[in-house]
Amino acid sequence: MSHVGYCVSGALDVETTDGGKISISAGDSYTIPPGHNARVVGDQPFQGIEFLSAADFARPSE
């Protein structure tokens, strides 16, 4: 699933399945393509506002 958003705080490193790397930190807008793994960098939690895919990604598990 794709993600389009804005990072409010924290930092995230993303690696795409094609070997690409994306670093996101506070103040960055971002687009993350489908097929990726991400990890939080540092001690501060990653907080972002998602404009695309948030409804699917952030829904409660059943």
TAWO-V838304 format. One line per field, one symbol per residue. ss: DSSP state (H for helix, E for strand, - for the rest). psi: psi as a letter, one per 40 degrees, with the letter a starting at -180 (. if undefined). Layout:
BEGIN
ss=???
psi=???
END
This chain:
BEGIN
ss=--EEEEEEE-EEEEEE----EEEEE---EEEE---EEEEE------EEEEEE-HHHH-----
psi=iihhahhdiaihhhhieeeihhhhihehiihhiigiiiihhaehihhihhdheddddeiii.
END
